[in-house]
Amino acid sequence: MAMPSSGEIKFSELQTEFGGSNPIALSEYYGKGNAPASGEIQFAADFYGTSASYTLQYLVVAGGGGGGKDRAGGGGAGGMRTGTTTITSGTTYTVAVGAGGAGSTAIAVAGGNGSISSISGGISSCTGGGGGGTNAAAGGIQPSEYGRNGGSGGGARGGDGVNTNVGIGVSGEGNNGGPADSNNAGGGGGKSAAGTKPNGGAGAASSITGSSITYAGGGGGGITGSGGSGGGGNAAFNGVAGTVNLGGGGGGGTFGGSTGGNGGKGVVILRVPTANYSGTTTGSPTVTTTGSDTVIKFTSSGTYTA
């Protein structure tokens, strides 16, 4: 509940909104509302209409999945969520940025899943992308040739006939990987679309930074698959890595002796009104402004104190 916009301001109202001890010391309210960090506090100018809470916009992208080896499935994109919530001044929010999964380098070992990205306080958490299926060097379709489940699922491995064992994506975060046949593997799923045979699914655009950027594309499946928009890696003899800080899935390797591309690391981006931005962070995020807002981009784990 915000402070009154006119009339008398009571100490009890300050305590209710911003906390504080008894007996009250005005120094406790430095930096609260519109009050300065030191010096004179003016009740009307510094507290009329102010609140301990303010709006946070966020984007969370988990690490992308790694591609498989040898006519292999593409890695699924890291799960992606966006939203708006209310945060409380003085509260510290912990941000985790997920690593991409490792591309497969060994027979019968599927691409690795990406890692979770999150914002604490129950605000948001996204699942790492699923790894792409890889060659089992055994007759028939083996479990290592299945796409792995994840934020977006990994693609199925090709070369042993029709393979519909695709990785399943998490609802609201991404989509399923693509199926395979004797010629081509499935692409990894992306935020906006499932993988196909052999291409990665498309990611989704966000303008939270002030510019439109596409995140969370799936990796292409071997032999000829292209990565989805949003950082998905292409299939190649050694699959192309997903783009770092877009959460793209790694591309699948094409033939014997190949390796899968690594998944791209995720990202967490916060956007708050500049009037409320505290300037207190850890983890060395990149801080910029756009319009009346401040944008805090985490490419590694850290914290923001509101």
C-alpha positions in Angstrom: 0.0 0.0 0.0 1.5 3.3 -1.1 2.0 6.3 1.1 -0.7 9.1 1.0 -0.3 11.6 -1.9 -1.4 14.6 0.2 -2.1 15.7 3.7 -0.4 14.4 6.9 2.2 11.6 6.9 2.4 9.6 10.1 5.4 7.8 11.4 3.2 4.7 11.7 2.5 4.9 8.0 6.3 5.0 7.3 6.8 2.0 9.4 4.0 0.1 7.8 5.3 0.8 4.3 9.1 0.7 4.7 9.6 -1.0 8.1 11.7 0.4 10.9 12.3 0.1 14.6 10.9 1.7 17.8 11.8 4.3 18.7 11.8 5.7 15.2 15.0 7.2 13.8 14.7 9.2 10.6 18.0 7.9 9.5 16.3 4.5 8.9 14.5 6.0 6.0 17.4 7.3 4.0 17.1 5.9 0.5 13.5 4.9 1.0 10.8 6.4 -1.3 12.4 9.4 -2.8 14.5 10.3 0.2 18.2 11.0 -0.3 21.0 8.7 1.0 22.0 11.4 3.6 21.1 14.9 4.6 17.7 16.5 5.0 14.5 14.5 4.7 11.4 16.4 3.5 8.3 14.4 4.2 6.1 15.6 1.4 8.7 15.7 -1.3 10.3 12.4 -0.3 7.4 10.3 0.6 4.1 11.4 -1.0 2.8 8.6 -3.2 5.8 6.4 -2.7 5.9 2.7 -2.0 8.3 0.0 -0.8 7.2 -2.1 -3.8 7.7 -1.5 -7.5 7.3 -3.3 -10.8 9.9 -5.7 -12.3 9.8 -7.0 -15.8 12.0 -10.0 -16.4 13.2 -12.5 -19.0 14.7 -15.8 -18.0 16.4 -18.2 -20.5 18.0 -21.5 -19.4 21.1 -23.1 -20.9 20.5 -24.9 -24.2 21.0 -28.6 -24.7 24.0 -30.1 -26.4 23.8 -31.8 -29.9 24.3 -35.5 -30.4 27.0 -37.3 -32.4 26.8 -38.9 -35.8 23.6 -38.2 -37.8 22.5 -36.8 -34.5 19.6 -34.8 -33.0 20.0 -31.1 -32.3 19.9 -29.9 -28.7 16.7 -28.3 -27.5 16.7 -24.6 -26.5 16.8 -23.6 -22.9 13.4 -22.9 -21.4 12.3 -19.3 -21.7 9.8 -17.3 -19.7 9.0 -13.6 -19.5 6.7 -11.7 -17.2 6.0 -8.8 -14.8 5.8 -8.9 -11.1 6.1 -6.7 -8.0 9.3 -6.6 -5.9 9.9 -5.1 -2.5 12.6 -2.5 -1.7 15.4 -3.8 0.5 14.9 -7.5 -0.6 17.7 -9.3 -2.2 16.9 -11.4 -5.3 19.3 -14.1 -6.4 19.8 -14.7 -10.1 21.1 -18.0 -11.5 22.2 -18.3 -15.1 22.3 -21.8 -16.5 25.2 -23.2 -18.5 24.7 -24.9 -21.8 24.9 -28.7 -22.1 27.9 -30.4 -23.5 27.8 -31.7 -27.1 28.2 -35.5 -27.4 31.8 -36.7 -28.0 31.3 -40.5 -27.5 29.2 -43.3 -29.0 26.0 -44.0 -27.1 26.2 -40.8 -25.0 23.5 -38.3 -25.9 24.1 -34.6 -25.8 24.0 -33.1 -22.3 21.0 -31.1 -20.9 21.5 -27.4 -20.2 21.2 -26.0 -16.7 18.4 -24.1 -15.0 18.2 -20.3 -14.9 16.1 -18.6 -12.2 15.2 -15.6 -10.1 14.6 -16.3 -6.4 11.5 -15.5 -4.5 9.4 -17.7 -6.7 9.5 -15.2 -9.5 10.7 -17.5 -12.3 12.6 -20.7 -13.0 13.3 -22.3 -16.4 14.5 -25.8 -17.3 17.7 -26.4 -19.3 17.3 -27.6 -22.9 17.3 -31.4 -23.7 20.2 -33.0 -25.3 20.1 -34.4 -28.8 20.0 -38.2 -29.5 23.3 -39.8 -30.5 24.6 -42.9 -32.4 24.4 -46.0 -30.3 26.5 -48.2 -32.7 24.1 -51.0 -32.1 21.2 -52.5 -34.1 17.9 -50.8 -34.1 16.9 -47.6 -32.2 18.5 -47.5 -28.8 17.8 -45.2 -25.8 20.8 -43.0 -26.5 19.2 -42.2 -29.8 16.2 -40.6 -28.1 15.9 -36.9 -27.7 16.2 -35.8 -24.1 13.4 -33.9 -22.3 14.1 -30.3 -21.3 12.8 -26.7 -21.5 12.7 -27.5 -25.2 13.2 -31.2 -26.1 16.2 -32.5 -28.0 15.8 -34.0 -31.5 15.8 -37.8 -32.2 18.9 -39.4 -33.8 18.5 -40.5 -37.5 20.0 -43.3 -39.5 18.2 -46.3 -38.1 14.7 -45.8 -39.7 11.9 -43.7 -38.3 12.6 -42.5 -34.8 9.8 -40.7 -33.1 11.4 -40.7 -29.6 11.7 -37.0 -29.3 12.5 -34.9 -26.3 9.5 -33.4 -24.7 9.5 -29.6 -23.9 8.1 -28.0 -20.8 4.7 -26.3 -21.3 5.1 -22.5 -21.2 8.9 -22.7 -21.7 9.5 -24.4 -25.0 8.5 -27.2 -27.4 9.3 -30.8 -28.4 12.2 -31.9 -30.5 11.8 -33.2 -34.0 11.6 -36.8 -35.2 14.1 -38.6 -37.5 14.3 -41.1 -40.3 17.1 -43.0 -42.1 18.4 -39.9 -43.7 18.1 -37.0 -41.2 17.9 -36.5 -37.5 15.4 -34.2 -35.7 16.1 -30.6 -34.7 15.8 -29.4 -31.2 12.7 -27.6 -30.1 12.6 -23.8 -29.7 10.6 -21.4 -27.6 8.1 -20.7 -30.4 8.1 -24.0 -32.4 8.9 -27.7 -32.2 11.9 -29.1 -34.0 11.3 -30.7 -37.4 13.2 -33.2 -39.5 16.0 -31.8 -39.7 15.7 -28.2 -38.5 15.7 -26.6 -35.1 12.5 -24.9 -33.8 12.3 -21.1 -33.8 13.0 -19.0 -30.7 11.0 -16.0 -29.5 11.8 -12.3 -29.6 11.8 -10.0 -26.6 12.3 -6.2 -26.4 13.1 -6.1 -22.7 16.5 -4.5 -23.4 15.0 -1.8 -25.6 15.9 -3.7 -28.8 14.2 -6.8 -30.2 16.4 -9.8 -29.7 15.4 -13.4 -30.4 16.3 -16.1 -27.8 15.9 -19.9 -27.3 16.2 -21.4 -30.8 16.7 -25.2 -31.2 19.8 -26.8 -32.7 19.7 -28.3 -36.2 19.7 -32.1 -36.6 22.3 -33.9 -38.7 22.8 -34.2 -41.7 21.5 -30.9 -43.1 19.6 -29.2 -40.3 19.7 -25.5 -39.6 19.5 -24.0 -36.2 16.3 -22.2 -35.2 16.3 -18.4 -35.0 17.4 -17.4 -31.5 20.9 -18.9 -31.4 20.3 -22.5 -32.4 23.5 -24.1 -33.9 23.5 -25.6 -37.3 24.3 -29.3 -37.9 27.8 -29.8 -39.2 30.5 -32.5 -39.1 31.2 -31.1 -35.7 27.9 -29.5 -34.7 27.9 -25.7 -34.3 27.5 -24.5 -30.7 24.3 -22.7 -29.7 24.8 -19.0 -29.1 26.0 -17.9 -25.7 23.5 -15.9 -23.7 20.7 -16.7 -26.1 20.2 -20.3 -24.7 20.3 -21.9 -28.2 20.6 -25.6 -28.6 23.8 -27.1 -30.1 23.8 -28.5 -33.6 24.0 -32.3 -34.2 27.1 -33.9 -35.6 26.7 -35.4 -39.1 28.9 -38.6 -39.7 31.1 -41.0 -37.8 33.9 -39.3 -35.9 31.8 -36.2 -35.5 30.9 -34.4 -32.3 27.8 -32.4 -31.2 27.8 -28.7 -30.6 27.6 -27.4 -27.1 24.4 -25.7 -26.0 24.5 -21.9 -25.5 24.6 -20.4 -22.0 21.4 -18.8 -20.8 20.7 -15.2 -19.6 18.5 -13.4 -17.0 17.4 -9.8 -17.7 15.6 -7.5 -15.2 14.0 -4.2 -16.1 12.9 -1.7 -13.4 11.9 1.9 -13.3 15.0 4.0 -13.1 13.4 6.0 -10.2 13.4 2.8 -8.2 16.7 1.3 -9.3 18.8 0.7 -6.2 22.2 0.3 -7.9 23.0 -2.7 -5.6 24.1 -5.8 -7.5 26.6 -8.6 -7.5 27.8 -10.7 -10.3 28.8 -7.8 -12.6 25.7 -7.5 -14.7 25.6 -5.1 -17.5 23.4 -2.1 -16.6 21.8 0.2 -19.2 18.9 2.5 -19.5 16.0 2.6 -22.0 13.4 5.3 -21.7 12.5 5.7 -18.1 13.7 2.2 -17.1 17.0 0.6 -16.1 17.9 -2.8 -17.6 20.1 -5.2 -15.6 21.5 -8.1 -17.8 23.0 -11.1 -16.0 25.2 -13.3 -18.1 26.5 -15.1 -14.9 24.9 -15.6 -11.5 24.5 -12.7 -9.1 22.0 -10.7 -7.0 20.0 -7.6 -7.2 18.8 -5.8 -4.0 15.7 -3.9 -4.8 
